[in-house]
Amino acid sequence: MDPISEIELEDCPVCRGAGYIEDEQGWCMYACCLNCGTETAHVSYKTPEERLEIIQEGVKDLQKTLDEIRKEKKA
């Protein structure tokens, strides 16, 4: 099983839909909402080893951004 599928994503900040990680033919990845289609920034990688590391870092950064958006909406 691909370790990328083990990464748990938060709900979409726009519509609260479920997300998934898209791999673009072995050169970049991004998270996308299944409901509204919102995408994160594309994260590129050069080797298979770098692939998992890069997407894990990207998901952590995305979760921080989502937390900030939620705080702003509550304020």
Distance bins in CASP14 RR format, pairs under 12 A and 6 or more apart:
PFRMAT RR
TARGET T0000
AUTHOR 0000-0000-0000
RMODE 2
METHOD distances of the structure
MODEL  1
2 21 0 0 0 0 1 0 0 0 0 0 0
2 23 0 0 0 0 1 0 0 0 0 0 0
2 29 0 0 0 0 0 1 0 0 0 0 0
2 48 0 0 0 0 0 1 0 0 0 0 0
2 51 0 0 0 0 1 0 0 0 0 0 0
2 52 0 0 0 0 1 0 0 0 0 0 0
2 55 0 0 0 0 0 1 0 0 0 0 0
3 21 0 0 0 0 0 1 0 0 0 0 0
3 23 0 0 0 0 0 1 0 0 0 0 0
3 48 0 0 0 0 0 1 0 0 0 0 0
3 49 0 0 0 0 0 1 0 0 0 0 0
3 51 0 0 0 0 1 0 0 0 0 0 0
3 52 1 0 1 0 0 0 0 0 0 0 0
3 53 0 0 0 0 0 1 0 0 0 0 0
3 55 0 0 0 0 1 0 0 0 0 0 0
3 56 0 0 0 0 1 0 0 0 0 0 0
4 20 0 0 0 0 1 0 0 0 0 0 0
4 21 1 0 1 0 0 0 0 0 0 0 0
4 22 0 0 0 0 1 0 0 0 0 0 0
4 23 1 0 0 1 0 0 0 0 0 0 0
4 26 0 0 0 0 0 1 0 0 0 0 0
4 29 1 0 0 1 0 0 0 0 0 0 0
4 30 0 0 0 0 0 1 0 0 0 0 0
4 31 0 0 0 0 0 1 0 0 0 0 0
4 43 0 0 0 0 0 1 0 0 0 0 0
4 45 0 0 0 0 0 1 0 0 0 0 0
4 48 0 0 0 0 0 1 0 0 0 0 0
4 51 1 0 0 1 0 0 0 0 0 0 0
4 52 1 0 0 1 0 0 0 0 0 0 0
4 53 0 0 0 0 0 1 0 0 0 0 0
4 54 0 0 0 0 0 1 0 0 0 0 0
4 55 1 0 1 0 0 0 0 0 0 0 0
4 56 0 0 0 0 1 0 0 0 0 0 0
4 58 0 0 0 0 0 1 0 0 0 0 0
4 59 0 0 0 0 1 0 0 0 0 0 0
5 19 0 0 0 0 0 1 0 0 0 0 0
5 20 0 0 0 0 1 0 0 0 0 0 0
5 21 1 0 0 1 0 0 0 0 0 0 0
5 22 0 0 0 0 0 1 0 0 0 0 0
5 23 0 0 0 0 0 1 0 0 0 0 0
5 29 0 0 0 0 0 1 0 0 0 0 0
5 52 0 0 0 0 0 1 0 0 0 0 0
5 55 0 0 0 0 0 1 0 0 0 0 0
6 21 0 0 0 0 0 1 0 0 0 0 0
6 52 0 0 0 0 1 0 0 0 0 0 0
6 55 0 0 0 0 0 1 0 0 0 0 0
6 56 0 0 0 0 1 0 0 0 0 0 0
6 59 0 0 0 0 0 1 0 0 0 0 0
7 19 0 0 0 0 0 1 0 0 0 0 0
7 20 0 0 0 0 0 1 0 0 0 0 0
7 21 1 0 0 1 0 0 0 0 0 0 0
7 29 0 0 0 0 0 1 0 0 0 0 0
7 31 0 0 0 0 1 0 0 0 0 0 0
7 51 0 0 0 0 0 1 0 0 0 0 0
7 52 0 0 0 0 1 0 0 0 0 0 0
7 53 0 0 0 0 0 1 0 0 0 0 0
7 54 0 0 0 0 0 1 0 0 0 0 0
7 55 1 0 0 1 0 0 0 0 0 0 0
7 56 1 0 0 1 0 0 0 0 0 0 0
7 57 0 0 0 0 0 1 0 0 0 0 0
7 58 0 0 0 0 1 0 0 0 0 0 0
7 59 1 0 1 0 0 0 0 0 0 0 0
7 60 0 0 0 0 1 0 0 0 0 0 0
7 62 0 0 0 0 0 1 0 0 0 0 0
7 63 0 0 0 0 0 1 0 0 0 0 0
8 18 0 0 0 0 0 1 0 0 0 0 0
8 19 0 0 0 0 0 1 0 0 0 0 0
8 20 0 0 0 0 0 1 0 0 0 0 0
8 21 0 0 0 0 0 1 0 0 0 0 0
8 31 0 0 0 0 0 1 0 0 0 0 0
8 56 0 0 0 0 0 1 0 0 0 0 0
8 59 0 0 0 0 1 0 0 0 0 0 0
8 60 0 0 0 0 0 1 0 0 0 0 0
8 62 0 0 0 0 0 1 0 0 0 0 0
8 63 0 0 0 0 1 0 0 0 0 0 0
9 17 0 0 0 0 1 0 0 0 0 0 0
9 18 1 0 0 1 0 0 0 0 0 0 0
9 19 1 0 1 0 0 0 0 0 0 0 0
9 20 1 0 0 1 0 0 0 0 0 0 0
9 21 1 0 0 1 0 0 0 0 0 0 0
9 22 0 0 0 0 0 1 0 0 0 0 0
9 30 0 0 0 0 0 1 0 0 0 0 0
9 31 1 0 1 0 0 0 0 0 0 0 0
9 32 0 0 0 0 1 0 0 0 0 0 0
9 33 0 0 0 0 1 0 0 0 0 0 0
9 34 0 0 0 0 0 1 0 0 0 0 0
9 38 0 0 0 0 0 1 0 0 0 0 0
9 40 0 0 0 0 1 0 0 0 0 0 0
9 55 0 0 0 0 0 1 0 0 0 0 0
9 56 0 0 0 0 0 1 0 0 0 0 0
9 58 0 0 0 0 0 1 0 0 0 0 0
9 59 1 0 0 1 0 0 0 0 0 0 0
9 60 0 0 0 0 0 1 0 0 0 0 0
9 62 1 0 0 1 0 0 0 0 0 0 0
9 63 0 0 0 0 1 0 0 0 0 0 0
9 66 0 0 0 0 1 0 0 0 0 0 0
10 16 0 0 0 0 1 0 0 0 0 0 0
10 17 0 0 0 0 1 0 0 0 0 0 0
10 18 0 0 0 0 1 0 0 0 0 0 0
10 19 0 0 0 0 1 0 0 0 0 0 0
10 31 0 0 0 0 1 0 0 0 0 0 0
10 33 0 0 0 0 0 1 0 0 0 0 0
10 40 0 0 0 0 0 1 0 0 0 0 0
10 59 0 0 0 0 1 0 0 0 0 0 0
10 60 0 0 0 0 0 1 0 0 0 0 0
10 62 1 0 0 1 0 0 0 0 0 0 0
10 63 1 0 1 0 0 0 0 0 0 0 0
10 64 0 0 0 0 0 1 0 0 0 0 0
10 65 0 0 0 0 0 1 0 0 0 0 0
10 66 1 0 1 0 0 0 0 0 0 0 0
10 67 0 0 0 0 1 0 0 0 0 0 0
10 69 0 0 0 0 0 1 0 0 0 0 0
10 70 0 0 0 0 1 0 0 0 0 0 0
11 17 1 0 1 0 0 0 0 0 0 0 0
11 18 1 0 0 1 0 0 0 0 0 0 0
11 19 1 0 0 1 0 0 0 0 0 0 0
11 31 0 0 0 0 0 1 0 0 0 0 0
11 33 0 0 0 0 1 0 0 0 0 0 0
11 34 0 0 0 0 0 1 0 0 0 0 0
11 35 0 0 0 0 1 0 0 0 0 0 0
11 36 0 0 0 0 0 1 0 0 0 0 0
11 38 0 0 0 0 0 1 0 0 0 0 0
11 62 0 0 0 0 0 1 0 0 0 0 0
11 63 0 0 0 0 0 1 0 0 0 0 0
11 66 0 0 0 0 1 0 0 0 0 0 0
11 69 0 0 0 0 0 1 0 0 0 0 0
11 70 0 0 0 0 0 1 0 0 0 0 0
12 18 1 0 0 1 0 0 0 0 0 0 0
12 19 1 0 0 1 0 0 0 0 0 0 0
12 20 0 0 0 0 0 1 0 0 0 0 0
12 31 0 0 0 0 1 0 0 0 0 0 0
12 32 0 0 0 0 1 0 0 0 0 0 0
12 33 1 1 0 0 0 0 0 0 0 0 0
12 34 0 0 0 0 1 0 0 0 0 0 0
12 35 1 0 0 1 0 0 0 0 0 0 0
12 36 1 0 0 1 0 0 0 0 0 0 0
12 37 0 0 0 0 1 0 0 0 0 0 0
12 38 1 0 1 0 0 0 0 0 0 0 0
12 39 0 0 0 0 0 1 0 0 0 0 0
12 40 0 0 0 0 0 1 0 0 0 0 0
12 62 0 0 0 0 0 1 0 0 0 0 0
12 66 0 0 0 0 1 0 0 0 0 0 0
12 69 0 0 0 0 0 1 0 0 0 0 0
12 70 0 0 0 0 0 1 0 0 0 0 0
13 19 0 0 0 0 0 1 0 0 0 0 0
13 31 0 0 0 0 0 1 0 0 0 0 0
13 33 0 0 0 0 1 0 0 0 0 0 0
13 35 0 0 0 0 0 1 0 0 0 0 0
13 36 0 0 0 0 0 1 0 0 0 0 0
13 38 1 0 0 1 0 0 0 0 0 0 0
13 40 0 0 0 0 0 1 0 0 0 0 0
13 62 0 0 0 0 1 0 0 0 0 0 0
13 63 0 0 0 0 0 1 0 0 0 0 0
13 64 0 0 0 0 0 1 0 0 0 0 0
13 65 0 0 0 0 1 0 0 0 0 0 0
13 66 1 0 1 0 0 0 0 0 0 0 0
13 67 0 0 0 0 1 0 0 0 0 0 0
13 68 0 0 0 0 1 0 0 0 0 0 0
13 69 1 0 1 0 0 0 0 0 0 0 0
13 70 1 0 0 1 0 0 0 0 0 0 0
13 71 0 0 0 0 0 1 0 0 0 0 0
13 72 0 0 0 0 0 1 0 0 0 0 0
13 73 0 0 0 0 1 0 0 0 0 0 0
14 32 0 0 0 0 0 1 0 0 0 0 0
14 33 1 0 0 1 0 0 0 0 0 0 0
14 35 0 0 0 0 1 0 0 0 0 0 0
14 36 1 0 1 0 0 0 0 0 0 0 0
14 37 0 0 0 0 1 0 0 0 0 0 0
14 38 1 0 1 0 0 0 0 0 0 0 0
14 39 0 0 0 0 0 1 0 0 0 0 0
14 40 0 0 0 0 0 1 0 0 0 0 0
14 66 0 0 0 0 0 1 0 0 0 0 0
14 69 0 0 0 0 1 0 0 0 0 0 0
14 73 0 0 0 0 0 1 0 0 0 0 0
15 33 1 0 0 1 0 0 0 0 0 0 0
15 34 0 0 0 0 1 0 0 0 0 0 0
15 35 1 0 1 0 0 0 0 0 0 0 0
15 36 1 0 1 0 0 0 0 0 0 0 0
15 37 0 0 0 0 1 0 0 0 0 0 0
15 38 1 0 0 1 0 0 0 0 0 0 0
16 33 0 0 0 0 1 0 0 0 0 0 0
16 34 0 0 0 0 0 1 0 0 0 0 0
16 35 1 0 0 1 0 0 0 0 0 0 0
16 36 0 0 0 0 1 0 0 0 0 0 0
16 38 0 0 0 0 0 1 0 0 0 0 0
16 66 0 0 0 0 0 1 0 0 0 0 0
16 70 0 0 0 0 0 1 0 0 0 0 0
16 73 0 0 0 0 0 1 0 0 0 0 0
17 31 0 0 0 0 0 1 0 0 0 0 0
17 32 0 0 0 0 0 1 0 0 0 0 0
17 33 1 0 1 0 0 0 0 0 0 0 0
17 34 1 0 0 1 0 0 0 0 0 0 0
17 35 1 0 1 0 0 0 0 0 0 0 0
17 36 1 0 0 1 0 0 0 0 0 0 0
17 37 0 0 0 0 1 0 0 0 0 0 0
17 38 0 0 0 0 1 0 0 0 0 0 0
18 31 0 0 0 0 0 1 0 0 0 0 0
18 32 0 0 0 0 0 1 0 0 0 0 0
18 33 1 0 0 1 0 0 0 0 0 0 0
18 34 1 0 1 0 0 0 0 0 0 0 0
18 35 1 0 0 1 0 0 0 0 0 0 0
18 36 0 0 0 0 0 1 0 0 0 0 0
18 37 0 0 0 0 0 1 0 0 0 0 0
18 38 0 0 0 0 0 1 0 0 0 0 0
19 30 0 0 0 0 0 1 0 0 0 0 0
19 31 1 0 0 1 0 0 0 0 0 0 0
19 32 1 0 0 1 0 0 0 0 0 0 0
19 33 1 0 1 0 0 0 0 0 0 0 0
19 34 1 0 1 0 0 0 0 0 0 0 0
19 35 0 0 0 0 1 0 0 0 0 0 0
19 36 0 0 0 0 0 1 0 0 0 0 0
19 37 0 0 0 0 1 0 0 0 0 0 0
19 38 0 0 0 0 1 0 0 0 0 0 0
19 39 0 0 0 0 0 1 0 0 0 0 0
19 40 0 0 0 0 1 0 0 0 0 0 0
19 59 0 0 0 0 0 1 0 0 0 0 0
19 62 0 0 0 0 0 1 0 0 0 0 0
19 66 0 0 0 0 0 1 0 0 0 0 0
20 29 0 0 0 0 0 1 0 0 0 0 0
20 30 0 0 0 0 1 0 0 0 0 0 0
20 31 1 0 0 1 0 0 0 0 0 0 0
20 32 1 0 0 1 0 0 0 0 0 0 0
20 33 0 0 0 0 1 0 0 0 0 0 0
20 34 1 0 0 1 0 0 0 0 0 0 0
20 35 0 0 0 0 0 1 0 0 0 0 0
20 37 0 0 0 0 0 1 0 0 0 0 0
20 38 0 0 0 0 0 1 0 0 0 0 0
20 39 0 0 0 0 0 1 0 0 0 0 0
20 40 0 0 0 0 0 1 0 0 0 0 0
20 55 0 0 0 0 0 1 0 0 0 0 0
20 59 0 0 0 0 0 1 0 0 0 0 0
21 28 0 0 0 0 0 1 0 0 0 0 0
21 29 1 0 1 0 0 0 0 0 0 0 0
21 30 1 0 0 1 0 0 0 0 0 0 0
21 31 1 0 1 0 0 0 0 0 0 0 0
21 32 1 0 0 1 0 0 0 0 0 0 0
21 33 0 0 0 0 0 1 0 0 0 0 0
21 34 0 0 0 0 0 1 0 0 0 0 0
21 39 0 0 0 0 0 1 0 0 0 0 0
21 40 0 0 0 0 1 0 0 0 0 0 0
21 42 0 0 0 0 0 1 0 0 0 0 0
21 43 0 0 0 0 1 0 0 0 0 0 0
21 51 0 0 0 0 0 1 0 0 0 0 0
21 52 0 0 0 0 0 1 0 0 0 0 0
21 54 0 0 0 0 0 1 0 0 0 0 0
21 55 1 0 0 1 0 0 0 0 0 0 0
21 56 0 0 0 0 0 1 0 0 0 0 0
21 58 0 0 0 0 0 1 0 0 0 0 0
21 59 0 0 0 0 1 0 0 0 0 0 0
21 62 0 0 0 0 0 1 0 0 0 0 0
22 28 0 0 0 0 1 0 0 0 0 0 0
22 29 1 0 0 1 0 0 0 0 0 0 0
22 30 1 0 1 0 0 0 0 0 0 0 0
22 31 1 0 0 1 0 0 0 0 0 0 0
22 32 1 0 1 0 0 0 0 0 0 0 0
22 33 0 0 0 0 0 1 0 0 0 0 0
22 34 0 0 0 0 0 1 0 0 0 0 0
22 37 0 0 0 0 0 1 0 0 0 0 0
22 39 1 0 0 1 0 0 0 0 0 0 0
22 40 0 0 0 0 1 0 0 0 0 0 0
22 42 0 0 0 0 1 0 0 0 0 0 0
22 43 0 0 0 0 0 1 0 0 0 0 0
22 55 0 0 0 0 0 1 0 0 0 0 0
23 29 1 0 1 0 0 0 0 0 0 0 0
23 30 0 0 0 0 1 0 0 0 0 0 0
23 31 0 0 0 0 0 1 0 0 0 0 0
23 32 0 0 0 0 0 1 0 0 0 0 0
23 42 0 0 0 0 0 1 0 0 0 0 0
23 43 0 0 0 0 0 1 0 0 0 0 0
23 44 0 0 0 0 0 1 0 0 0 0 0
23 45 0 0 0 0 1 0 0 0 0 0 0
23 48 0 0 0 0 0 1 0 0 0 0 0
23 51 1 0 0 1 0 0 0 0 0 0 0
23 52 0 0 0 0 0 1 0 0 0 0 0
23 54 0 0 0 0 0 1 0 0 0 0 0
23 55 0 0 0 0 1 0 0 0 0 0 0
24 30 1 0 0 1 0 0 0 0 0 0 0
24 32 0 0 0 0 0 1 0 0 0 0 0
24 39 0 0 0 0 0 1 0 0 0 0 0
24 42 1 0 0 1 0 0 0 0 0 0 0
24 43 0 0 0 0 0 1 0 0 0 0 0
24 44 0 0 0 0 1 0 0 0 0 0 0
24 45 0 0 0 0 0 1 0 0 0 0 0
24 51 0 0 0 0 0 1 0 0 0 0 0
24 55 0 0 0 0 0 1 0 0 0 0 0
25 42 0 0 0 0 0 1 0 0 0 0 0
25 44 0 0 0 0 0 1 0 0 0 0 0
25 45 0 0 0 0 0 1 0 0 0 0 0
26 42 0 0 0 0 0 1 0 0 0 0 0
26 43 0 0 0 0 0 1 0 0 0 0 0
26 44 0 0 0 0 1 0 0 0 0 0 0
26 45 1 0 0 1 0 0 0 0 0 0 0
26 46 0 0 0 0 1 0 0 0 0 0 0
26 47 0 0 0 0 0 1 0 0 0 0 0
26 48 0 0 0 0 1 0 0 0 0 0 0
26 50 0 0 0 0 0 1 0 0 0 0 0
26 51 1 0 0 1 0 0 0 0 0 0 0
26 54 0 0 0 0 0 1 0 0 0 0 0
26 55 0 0 0 0 0 1 0 0 0 0 0
27 42 0 0 0 0 1 0 0 0 0 0 0
27 43 0 0 0 0 0 1 0 0 0 0 0
27 44 1 0 0 1 0 0 0 0 0 0 0
27 45 1 0 0 1 0 0 0 0 0 0 0
27 46 0 0 0 0 1 0 0 0 0 0 0
27 47 0 0 0 0 0 1 0 0 0 0 0
27 48 0 0 0 0 0 1 0 0 0 0 0
27 50 0 0 0 0 0 1 0 0 0 0 0
27 51 0 0 0 0 1 0 0 0 0 0 0
27 54 0 0 0 0 0 1 0 0 0 0 0
28 39 0 0 0 0 0 1 0 0 0 0 0
28 40 0 0 0 0 0 1 0 0 0 0 0
28 41 0 0 0 0 1 0 0 0 0 0 0
28 42 1 0 1 0 0 0 0 0 0 0 0
28 43 1 0 0 1 0 0 0 0 0 0 0
28 44 1 0 1 0 0 0 0 0 0 0 0
28 45 1 0 0 1 0 0 0 0 0 0 0
28 46 0 0 0 0 0 1 0 0 0 0 0
28 50 0 0 0 0 0 1 0 0 0 0 0
28 51 0 0 0 0 1 0 0 0 0 0 0
28 54 0 0 0 0 1 0 0 0 0 0 0
28 55 0 0 0 0 1 0 0 0 0 0 0
28 58 0 0 0 0 0 1 0 0 0 0 0
29 39 0 0 0 0 0 1 0 0 0 0 0
29 40 0 0 0 0 1 0 0 0 0 0 0
29 41 0 0 0 0 0 1 0 0 0 0 0
29 42 1 0 0 1 0 0 0 0 0 0 0
29 43 1 0 1 0 0 0 0 0 0 0 0
29 44 0 0 0 0 1 0 0 0 0 0 0
29 45 1 0 0 1 0 0 0 0 0 0 0
29 50 0 0 0 0 0 1 0 0 0 0 0
29 51 1 0 0 1 0 0 0 0 0 0 0
29 52 0 0 0 0 1 0 0 0 0 0 0
29 53 0 0 0 0 0 1 0 0 0 0 0
29 54 1 0 0 1 0 0 0 0 0 0 0
29 55 1 0 1 0 0 0 0 0 0 0 0
29 56 0 0 0 0 0 1 0 0 0 0 0
29 57 0 0 0 0 0 1 0 0 0 0 0
29 58 0 0 0 0 1 0 0 0 0 0 0
29 59 0 0 0 0 1 0 0 0 0 0 0
29 62 0 0 0 0 0 1 0 0 0 0 0
30 37 0 0 0 0 0 1 0 0 0 0 0
30 38 0 0 0 0 0 1 0 0 0 0 0
30 39 1 0 1 0 0 0 0 0 0 0 0
30 40 1 0 1 0 0 0 0 0 0 0 0
30 41 1 0 0 1 0 0 0 0 0 0 0
30 42 1 0 1 0 0 0 0 0 0 0 0
30 43 1 0 0 1 0 0 0 0 0 0 0
30 44 0 0 0 0 0 1 0 0 0 0 0
30 45 0 0 0 0 0 1 0 0 0 0 0
30 54 0 0 0 0 0 1 0 0 0 0 0
30 55 0 0 0 0 1 0 0 0 0 0 0
30 58 0 0 0 0 1 0 0 0 0 0 0
30 59 0 0 0 0 0 1 0 0 0 0 0
30 62 0 0 0 0 1 0 0 0 0 0 0
31 37 0 0 0 0 0 1 0 0 0 0 0
31 38 0 0 0 0 1 0 0 0 0 0 0
31 39 1 0 0 1 0 0 0 0 0 0 0
31 40 1 0 1 0 0 0 0 0 0 0 0
31 41 0 0 0 0 1 0 0 0 0 0 0
31 42 0 0 0 0 0 1 0 0 0 0 0
31 43 0 0 0 0 1 0 0 0 0 0 0
31 55 0 0 0 0 1 0 0 0 0 0 0
31 56 0 0 0 0 0 1 0 0 0 0 0
31 58 0 0 0 0 1 0 0 0 0 0 0
31 59 1 0 0 1 0 0 0 0 0 0 0
31 60 0 0 0 0 0 1 0 0 0 0 0
31 61 0 0 0 0 0 1 0 0 0 0 0
31 62 1 0 0 1 0 0 0 0 0 0 0
31 63 0 0 0 0 0 1 0 0 0 0 0
31 65 0 0 0 0 0 1 0 0 0 0 0
31 66 0 0 0 0 0 1 0 0 0 0 0
32 38 1 0 0 1 0 0 0 0 0 0 0
32 39 1 0 1 0 0 0 0 0 0 0 0
32 40 1 0 0 1 0 0 0 0 0 0 0
32 41 0 0 0 0 0 1 0 0 0 0 0
32 42 0 0 0 0 0 1 0 0 0 0 0
32 62 0 0 0 0 0 1 0 0 0 0 0
33 39 1 0 0 1 0 0 0 0 0 0 0
33 40 0 0 0 0 1 0 0 0 0 0 0
33 62 0 0 0 0 0 1 0 0 0 0 0
33 66 0 0 0 0 0 1 0 0 0 0 0
38 62 0 0 0 0 0 1 0 0 0 0 0
38 66 0 0 0 0 0 1 0 0 0 0 0
38 69 0 0 0 0 0 1 0 0 0 0 0
39 62 0 0 0 0 0 1 0 0 0 0 0
40 55 0 0 0 0 0 1 0 0 0 0 0
40 58 1 0 0 1 0 0 0 0 0 0 0
40 59 0 0 0 0 1 0 0 0 0 0 0
40 60 0 0 0 0 0 1 0 0 0 0 0
40 61 0 0 0 0 1 0 0 0 0 0 0
40 62 1 0 1 0 0 0 0 0 0 0 0
40 63 0 0 0 0 0 1 0 0 0 0 0
40 65 0 0 0 0 1 0 0 0 0 0 0
40 66 0 0 0 0 0 1 0 0 0 0 0
41 54 0 0 0 0 0 1 0 0 0 0 0
41 55 0 0 0 0 0 1 0 0 0 0 0
41 57 0 0 0 0 0 1 0 0 0 0 0
41 58 0 0 0 0 1 0 0 0 0 0 0
41 59 0 0 0 0 0 1 0 0 0 0 0
41 61 0 0 0 0 1 0 0 0 0 0 0
41 62 0 0 0 0 1 0 0 0 0 0 0
41 65 0 0 0 0 1 0 0 0 0 0 0
42 54 0 0 0 0 0 1 0 0 0 0 0
42 55 0 0 0 0 0 1 0 0 0 0 0
42 58 0 0 0 0 0 1 0 0 0 0 0
43 50 0 0 0 0 0 1 0 0 0 0 0
43 51 0 0 0 0 1 0 0 0 0 0 0
43 52 0 0 0 0 0 1 0 0 0 0 0
43 53 0 0 0 0 0 1 0 0 0 0 0
43 54 1 0 1 0 0 0 0 0 0 0 0
43 55 1 0 0 1 0 0 0 0 0 0 0
43 56 0 0 0 0 0 1 0 0 0 0 0
43 57 0 0 0 0 1 0 0 0 0 0 0
43 58 1 0 1 0 0 0 0 0 0 0 0
43 59 0 0 0 0 1 0 0 0 0 0 0
43 60 0 0 0 0 0 1 0 0 0 0 0
43 61 0 0 0 0 1 0 0 0 0 0 0
43 62 0 0 0 0 1 0 0 0 0 0 0
44 50 0 0 0 0 1 0 0 0 0 0 0
44 51 0 0 0 0 1 0 0 0 0 0 0
44 54 1 0 0 1 0 0 0 0 0 0 0
44 55 0 0 0 0 0 1 0 0 0 0 0
44 58 0 0 0 0 0 1 0 0 0 0 0
45 51 1 0 1 0 0 0 0 0 0 0 0
45 52 0 0 0 0 1 0 0 0 0 0 0
45 53 0 0 0 0 1 0 0 0 0 0 0
45 54 1 0 1 0 0 0 0 0 0 0 0
45 55 1 0 0 1 0 0 0 0 0 0 0
45 56 0 0 0 0 0 1 0 0 0 0 0
45 57 0 0 0 0 0 1 0 0 0 0 0
45 58 0 0 0 0 0 1 0 0 0 0 0
46 53 0 0 0 0 0 1 0 0 0 0 0
46 54 0 0 0 0 1 0 0 0 0 0 0
47 53 0 0 0 0 1 0 0 0 0 0 0
47 54 0 0 0 0 1 0 0 0 0 0 0
48 54 0 0 0 0 0 1 0 0 0 0 0
48 55 0 0 0 0 0 1 0 0 0 0 0
50 56 0 0 0 0 0 1 0 0 0 0 0
50 57 0 0 0 0 0 1 0 0 0 0 0
51 57 0 0 0 0 0 1 0 0 0 0 0
51 58 0 0 0 0 0 1 0 0 0 0 0
52 58 0 0 0 0 0 1 0 0 0 0 0
52 59 0 0 0 0 0 1 0 0 0 0 0
53 59 0 0 0 0 0 1 0 0 0 0 0
53 60 0 0 0 0 0 1 0 0 0 0 0
54 60 0 0 0 0 0 1 0 0 0 0 0
54 61 0 0 0 0 0 1 0 0 0 0 0
55 61 0 0 0 0 0 1 0 0 0 0 0
55 62 0 0 0 0 1 0 0 0 0 0 0
56 62 0 0 0 0 0 1 0 0 0 0 0
56 63 0 0 0 0 0 1 0 0 0 0 0
57 63 0 0 0 0 0 1 0 0 0 0 0
57 64 0 0 0 0 0 1 0 0 0 0 0
58 64 0 0 0 0 1 0 0 0 0 0 0
58 65 0 0 0 0 1 0 0 0 0 0 0
58 66 0 0 0 0 0 1 0 0 0 0 0
59 65 0 0 0 0 0 1 0 0 0 0 0
59 66 0 0 0 0 0 1 0 0 0 0 0
60 66 0 0 0 0 0 1 0 0 0 0 0
60 67 0 0 0 0 0 1 0 0 0 0 0
61 67 0 0 0 0 0 1 0 0 0 0 0
61 68 0 0 0 0 0 1 0 0 0 0 0
62 68 0 0 0 0 0 1 0 0 0 0 0
62 69 0 0 0 0 0 1 0 0 0 0 0
63 69 0 0 0 0 0 1 0 0 0 0 0
63 70 0 0 0 0 0 1 0 0 0 0 0
64 70 0 0 0 0 0 1 0 0 0 0 0
64 71 0 0 0 0 0 1 0 0 0 0 0
65 71 0 0 0 0 0 1 0 0 0 0 0
65 72 0 0 0 0 0 1 0 0 0 0 0
66 72 0 0 0 0 0 1 0 0 0 0 0
66 73 0 0 0 0 0 1 0 0 0 0 0
67 73 0 0 0 0 0 1 0 0 0 0 0
67 74 0 0 0 0 0 1 0 0 0 0 0
68 74 0 0 0 0 0 1 0 0 0 0 0
68 75 0 0 0 0 0 1 0 0 0 0 0
69 75 0 0 0 0 0 1 0 0 0 0 0
END
